[in-house]
Amino acid sequence: MEYRDLGRTGWKVSTIGFGAWAIGGTWGPVDDKESLAALHGAIDKGVNFIDTADVYGDGHSERLVGRLRRERSETIYIATKAGRRLDPHVAEGYNRANLTAFIERSLRNLEADAVDLLQLHCPPTEVYYRPEVFGALDDLVASGKLRHYGVSVEKVEEALKAIEYPGVQSVQIVFNMFRQRPADLFFSEARRRRVGVLARLPLSSGMLAGKMTRRTVFAPDDHRFFNREGAAFDRGETFSGIDFETSLAAVEDLRGLVPPAATLAQLALRWILMFDAVTCAIPGAKRARQAEENVAAAGLPPLDDSVMTRVRALYDERIRPLVHHYW
C-alpha cells in the first residue's frame, strides 16, 4: 500500500480507502456481518482511511465504522460528513447551531471525542460564499470537536471556491474515468495550496467494475434504480450522471486496456492514482472480497502513456459532451 499526505494534516493516508456509503444503505441489501468483514479486510490490507456520513443509513454506517475502530489497534482515520440531514437542504441551514448538533450526533455514533475529518456534505453552492460557515468550523476545531475539516462537492467551481478558505484541508470530488474535469484545473490548485483530494465514486457507481449488463436489475432502495434522473439527489452521483446504455458501451471499450491478472475495477482505481494530486480513492465495498480486490489496485504497476492516452480519447469522444460542463 502506498500512503500520501492528506493536505496539511500531517496524516499519511492509504491511497485506497474505504467508502462506507454502501454499508449504510441505498445500495441494495446489506448484512452487518458482511459489512464488518469488509471493513476488517480492508484494514488487514493496509487501508487506514474510511469515509462515511451521518445520513448513510441514518447513522448506521457511522456506528459500524465506530465499532470497527474499537476492535482494531491500528491508527484509522475516519472522515464523516454533515449537512444532508437538513430538510429543506438550504444554505441557511449551514449555521453554527445546526453544524454543532450534527457533529455531536456523529460523535455519539462513532463513540469518539473528536471527529478526525468533518466534511460539509455537498452543500448548496451559496454556502461556499458564506465565510461565517467556515468560521464556525474553525471554532469547532479550536474547541476540540473537530481535528480537521474539508468539503465534499458536486462541482469543480465549488472546489475551487472552497480551497480559498485556509482551514479547508481536503476536497472530496467525483473523479473517475468518466468524470475527468477535476484534472484540468482544480488538481493543480489543490497541489499549490496543499489541499488533499479524495476521489469519490471512483468506479462510477460500480459501472467501472465491468460486471453490469443491460439485464442488471437493481433493488428499489438502490440509488442506481431510483436516482438515475436525479429524483432524490444530484444526478451526477449516480453513474457519474451518464445514461446507463452509454456507460455500458464505454466500459466495453475499456476492457482491452486491463492489465494481465487484473480486473477492470483495479484498472479504474490505478488510473486515478496516476494523478499525484489525488490523496486517496474511496471505493465502496459490501463484502470482504470486494474490499481486498480494491486494495490490490494500489499494487499494480504504473499505467503506461498509451493506456492513459486511450482513456482520455474515449472520454473526449463519448463522455465529455455529457458531463464535462455540468460538474
N, C-alpha and C positions, 0 to 999 in steps of 0.2 A: 504494500500500500504506500502510495505517495502522500505526503502531507504538505499543505500550503498555508501561508499566513492568511488569517481572516482579518482583513482591514488592519487597524492599529490596536487590536485587542491583545496582541501578544500570544494568541492561540495558534497552534498548528493543528489544522483540521484535515481529516481524510478527504481525498479528492472525490471519493464516492461516499455519500452519506446515506441516510435512511429517511425517506419521505413517509411520514406517518398519517397521511390523509386516508389512504385506503383502509387502514386497520380501524379507523373511526367510523367510516360509513360513506355512503353514496358511490361506492364502487362495487355494489353487489354484496352477496352474503360473505360474512366474515366469522371466524371462530377464534375466540380469545387464546385458546391453547396454541393454535397455529400462528397467530399473530405474535405471541411471545416467543415462540420458537424462531420466527423470522427475525425478530429483534435480537435475540441472543446469537443467532447465527451470524448476523452482520457484525456484532461486536467481536465475536470469535475470530473474524477475518480481518479485523483491524479498523473497522468503522468507529469513529469517535464523535460523530455529529449527527444529531437527529432533529428533524424539523416536524413540528406539529402545529396545532392551532386549537383555540378554545372552542371553536364550532365544529371540529371534526368529531362527529358522534356526540355533540353537546358535552364535550369534555372527556368522553370515553378514551379517545386517543391519548390525551394528556395523562390520564390515570394509568394507562398501560405503560406509557413511557416512564412515568414516575416509579412504577413498580419495577421496571427493568433496572433503573439506576440503583434502587435499593438492593437488588440481587447481584450486582456486579461490583467489583473493586476498582475497575479501570476508571480513568477520567473520561467522562462522557459529557459533551456539550449539548445542551438542549435549547433549541430555539422554538419559541411559540409565537402566536400572533394574537392581536386584539383589534376589535373594531367591527367585525362582522356580526356581532350579537345585536348591534343597533337595529332598531325597527321603528321608523324607517332608517335606512342606511344613508345618512346625510352628513355633510361636512360639519354642521353644528354639533353633531353628537360626539365629535372627537374633541372632547373637552377634558379638563383635569379630573373632574369628578367621575366621569364615565370610565376614562382610562384607568384610573386608580382602582375602581371597582372591578373592572375586568382583570386587572393584574392580580388583585387579591384572590379572585376566584381561581385563576391559573395556579397561583402558589399553593392553594389548597389541593387542587387536582394533582399537582406534581409533588406535593408534600415537600416543598422546598422553602428556604428562607429568602431566596432571591431568584429572579429569572435570569438565566445566563444571557440570552439574547431575545429581546422583545421586538417584534416587527409589527408595524402598522399593517393591517390586513387589507391590501388593495383598496384604500380609501378613495372617495371621490377626488378628482383632480384638484379641486379647490383647497383641499387640506394642505397641499404642498405649498400653498401661498399664505398659510397661516402660521407665522413663526411662533405664536403662543403655544401651538401644539407641541412643537419640538422643545420649547422652553419647559413645558410640563414634563416631558420625558427626561430632560436634563435634571430636573429637580428629583424625579424618581430614581435616577442613578445616584444622585447625591445622598438621597435618604436610605439607600441600600436595597431598595425593592428590585432594582434592575442592575445587572452588571454592565450591560451594553444594550444599545438599541439600533434598529435598522428599519427598513421598509420592504414590503412586498408590493410590487407594482404591476399594473396591466400594460402601461405604455412606456416606451423609451423616453418620451418627453418628461414623464413623471420621474423617472430615474434620474435624469439629468438635473431636474429641479431639486430633488431630494438631497443630492450629494453636495448642494451648496451649504447645507446645514452641517456645521463641524462635528456635531455629535453622532451623525449617521455613520455607523461602522460597516454596514452591509446593505446590499440591494439584492432582493430576490426577484428574478425576472424569468419569464418564459424564454428559454433558449434551447433550440434543438435543430436538427437538420431541416425542419420545416418552418422554423422561425429564426431567421439569421440576422435580422436587423440590429440587434444589440451590438454586434461586432463592428458595425460601420463607424460609429462614433462613441457610443457610450463606454465601451471597454477601454478605450484609450483615456477617457476622462476618469474612469474609475481607478485605473492604474496611477494616473497622475496625482490623484487625491488620496491614494492608498485606502481605497474602499473595497471591501470584499464583495465578490459576486457569487451568488447562489443560483445555479441553473435549475429552475423548476420545470416540471413536465418534460423532462429530458427525453422521454420516449413517446411524446405526443399522445398522452392518454393510453399508452400501450400499443398504439398503432405501429411504432417503430420496433416493437418486438417481433413483428412479422408473422404473427400467429392468427390474425383475423382474416376472415373471408367475407364474401357477400352474404353468406349464410349465418354469420355470427349473430347470436341473439343476446341482448343484454337484459339484466333484471330490471324491473320497473323502478327500483330505487337506485339504479346506477346512473350517474350523470351522463354517461355516454348514450343512454337511452332518452333521457328527458331534457337534456340541455344542448342539443346539437344546434339549435337556433337561438340559444341564449335566453330561454324561457325562465331560468332560475337564477343565473348569474352570467357574467360576461361570456359571450360566445367563444372568445379566444382561449378559454380554459378547457374546452372540450375539443379534442383532436386538433389543437392549435388554431381553431377557427376555420378549418378546411373541411369541405364536404367529404363524406365517407368514401365515395367512389374515387374521387381524385387522389385521396390518400392511399387507397389500396393500389392504384396504378403506379404511383410514385414508389411505393415500397417494392414492387416487383422490379423496378429499375435499379434499386439499391442492392438487391440480393447478390448480384455478381461482384460486389465490392467486398463482401465479407471474407476476412482472412481465414485460412485453414484452421479447423478445430475451434472456431469462434462462432458466435451467433450474431444475428442482425442487431439484437439489443446491445450486445457488447460493442459492436462496431459503432453504433449510435452514441454510446456513452464515451468511448475512446475518442470519437470525433470531437466531442465537447471539450475533453481535456487537452486537446491540441491548442486551445486558446489559453494562453498563460494568464489572462486577466480573470479567468474563472477560478474561484477558490475551490468550489465543491459542486458536484452534480448530485441531485437528491431524488433518485428514482424511488418509487414506492415498491412495496412487496407485501404480500399477504401470507407467504409461505417461506420456509427456510431456504428451500432450493432456489427460489427466485432471488432472495437476498444474496445468496452465495454467488449466483451467476452474475448479478450486478457488480459485486465487488471484484470479480475476476477480470472485469473490463479494465481496471486500473493496471493490471499486469500485462496487457497487450503491448507490443512494441509500437512506437510512434507510427502513425499512418504516413505513407509517402505522399509526395506532392501530387501525383496523378490521381490518387483517391480524393484528396481534398479538392482538386480542380473539378473532378466529375460530380462530386456532391454539390458544389457551388453551381455548376452548369445546370444540373437538374432543378435546383432551387430557382435559378433565374428563369428557366424556361417554363416550368409547370406551377410553381408555388408562389413566387414573388408577386404576381399580379393579384393574388387572392388575399395576401396578408400584410405585405411589406409596409404599406402606408396606413394601415389601420392601427397597428400596435407598435 
